[in-house]
Every structure is written in C-alpha cells, then in structure tokens.
Amino acid sequence: MTGAADPTARRRGRRTRTESADTRDRILTVAREEFSERGYEKTSVRGIAKAAGVDSALVHHYFGTKEQVFASAIEVAFAPALNAPEAVAEGPLDDVGERLTRFVFGVWENPTTRTPLLAILRSAVNNETAAAVFRRLIASQLLRRIASQLDAPDAELRAELAAAQLVGCAMMRYVIKLEPLASADMEQIIARVAPVVQGHLTGP
C-alpha cells in the first residue's frame, strides 16, 4: 500500500529528536560544571565531551566553537533570571537600589543561577572571550534597562557603578568567600549595600 505512514518510523523519529534534545541538554549541563570549576582557559571541548559521554565532534555539531559552547551554557541557564530586570527597572526610583540589590543577590543565592555566574566570573578575570559574554549579559539585559529609567546625563556611568558595587560584593562573598561576608545574613548585607547602590543611581 503506497503512501501509508510507517508508525514505527514515526516512533523512531520522535525518539531520535528526544534523544538529541537530551544529549544537547546533558552537554550544556556538563559544560556549565566544567567552566565553573576550571574556568574558561582550562576547559576544553574534549573534556566537556568526555564528561558528557559523547564525541567531541557532537559538541561541535550542536554548539560550534568553545566560545559558542561557553555562551550557550551560560546564557541558557541564566536566561530565566534575566527577565526580572524589567520589574527592577520599571518601579519607582526612590527604592530602585534595594530592588536591584535584592535581585542580584537573589540570583546569587539560587544554586541554579549561581553555577553559570561562577563560571562567568572565574573565567572573565583571565579571558577576554568570557569577559565579553559577561559584558553582554550585564550590559544588554540589566544596565541599559536601569540607565534608561534614570533622569541624569551620566545615567550609564551611574548604572555601571551600581553594578560594580554589587559584582564586587558578590565576588567577595561567593568566589573569594571572605569572612565574615561569606556567611553573613543576607538581609544584613542588603541593608548595608542597597543604600550605596541607591546613591550611585540617584544621588547627587
């Protein structure tokens, strides 16, 4: 009978697509772990492939170069958190410092988003490729939205100074793990940092 669909082939097709998606997700998960633990320079496509149980060619097939693997691993994991800056930026300016501070530390306190952030920070310090990914995420998704709400000629500089304050605190708490900051209560940190961030954004 000509033209009849083969149900077995359909099942194979669905299974193949599912298996491909699962493989791709596994590679991304492993890549995030490798970049977080080793940094960009010491992580290789071959190492990612070995840890994911696949061939290096398959990693290149799905993602391309090492830089593209890094960008995909970071951005896919971090994407849900990047939707929040709209609410952060669009509220009243008199408490934007606290909203921004709570948002940033909330991302860091969440284990799901902390891993890609650690990978970015540890890698960005020593590698321009990783630093470019970090700048793109921070600038396009967060700082520009904040700056657009500020009625000041130096709005971009103000937003960048606020970000520097928050990134520096996060670096000391989560990467360097300097005590007592590393184990301090989060509300205490927010209470001390938020006014400084507010000052950068709306102060004289």
N, C-alpha and C positions, 0 to 999 in steps of 0.2 A: 504494500500500500504506500503510494508515494505521498510525500508532503506531511506525513504524520510525525508529530514531535516525539522524540525519544525521551521518556520520563527519566531514564537512567542518566542520560546526558545532562538533563536539566539539574538533576541532583548533584552530578559531578561538578557542574558549573557553579552552583551555589556553594558547594563545599570548597571549591578552589578559591572563590572570592573570599569566603570566610577565613580560610587558612592564610591567604595573602594578607588580609587585614590583621589577623592575629600575629603573624610574623612581623609585620611592619610595626605594630604596637610594641612587641617584645624588643625589637631593635631600639626603638625610641626609649623605652624604659631602661634598658641596659646602658644606652648612650648617656642618659642623664646621670646614672650612677657613676659611670666611668669618668665623665667630665667633672662631676662634683668631687670625687675622691682624688683624682690625679691632676686636674687642671687641663687646659686645652693642649699645652705643649706635649705633655707626657701621654696623652690619649691618642690612640691610633685607630684607624678604621679596622685594621686587622684584629686589634684587641677587642673592639666592640663586637665584631663578627664572632670571634671565638667565644666570648662570654654569652652571646645570644644563641650560640649553637648553629650558626649559618656560615655560608661562604662570604668572603669579603666582596665578591662581585655582586652579591644580592644586596648588600648595604649600598653599594654604588648605584645599583639599579633603582632602588627606592628613593634615595636621597641625593646622590651625586657625590660631591667632594666632602672632605672632612668638615670644611666650613659650613656647608649646607646641612650636614648631619647635626652639627652643633646648633645652628639656628633653629632647625626643626625641633630638636629635642627640648630646647629652652622655650621656644615660643608656644608650642603646643601645650606644654604643662602650665605655662604662665598665663595663657590666654584668658581663662575664666576670671582671674583677679584683675585683669586689665579693663574689664567692663566697669569696675567700681569707680574709677576716677570721674566719670560723668556726674555721679551723685556728689562726689567730693568737691568738684569744681563749681557745681551749679548752685550750691547753697549760699547762705548769707556769708559775707566776707568777715564778719566780726568773730566768727569761730572757725574759719577755714583752717587755721593752724592745728586745732585739735582734731578736726575731721581728717586732715591729711596725715597727721601723726598716727592716729588710730588705724587708718587704712594701711599705712606702710608696715607698722609693727604687727598688724593683724595678718598680713601676708607672710611675714617672717615667722610668726608663731604657728602658722599652719604647715604641718610637715609636708603636705603635697606640693606647696609652692616654695617651701624653704629649699628643697633639694636643687631645683633649677637656679634659684638665686645664688646658692653657694657655688654652683658650677660657674655662673657668670662672674661673680666677684673674684673667686680664686683664679680664674682664667684671665679676666680683664686686666689684672695687675701686670701681667707679664706678656700679654699677647694682644696685638692691635686688632686682630680679627674678632676676638672675644670682646674687646673693648667697644668695637663698632656695633656689635649686637646689643650690648648693654646700653650704649648711647641711643640706639634706635628705639629700643623698648621704652626707656625712660623719657626721651625727648618727645617722641610722637604720641605716646599713649598717656603720659602723665603731665609733663611740664608745660606743654603747649596748651593743654586744656586749662591748667591752673592760671597760666600767664594771661590767657585770653579774658579772664574774668577780672583782672587787676586794672584799675584805672591809674596807671603810672607809666612814665616814659621808659623806665628801666624794668618793665614787667618780667622780661625773660631772665634778666640777671637775678631778680628777686626770687623767682621760682627755682632757679639753679642753686642759689644759696640755701634755700629751704631744703632742697633735695640733698645738697652736700651735708647739711646738718644731720639729716635722717640716715643717709647712707653711712656716714662716719659712725654714728651710734650703733647702727646695725652691724657694721664691720667689727667694732669692738666687742659687741655682745655675742654675736653668733659665729664669727670667724676666728677672731683672736681669743675670744672667751675670757676677757679681762674681768677679774673680780674686784669689787662686788657687783659690777654692772651685769655680768653674765647671769647672775642668779637673783637679781633684784626683782621686786614685784612690778609687773607690767604697768599697773595703774600709777605707781610712783614714778616710773620712767616717763609716762605720758604727761603727768602733771608737771614735770620739770622741763621736758623737751618742747611740748606744744607751745608755750608762750614764746620761746625763742624762734620757733618756726613761724608763728604768727607775726612776730616782729620783722622777720625777713620779708614777709609777704605784704604786710600793710603798714608797717612802721614808717616813721619819717625818714 
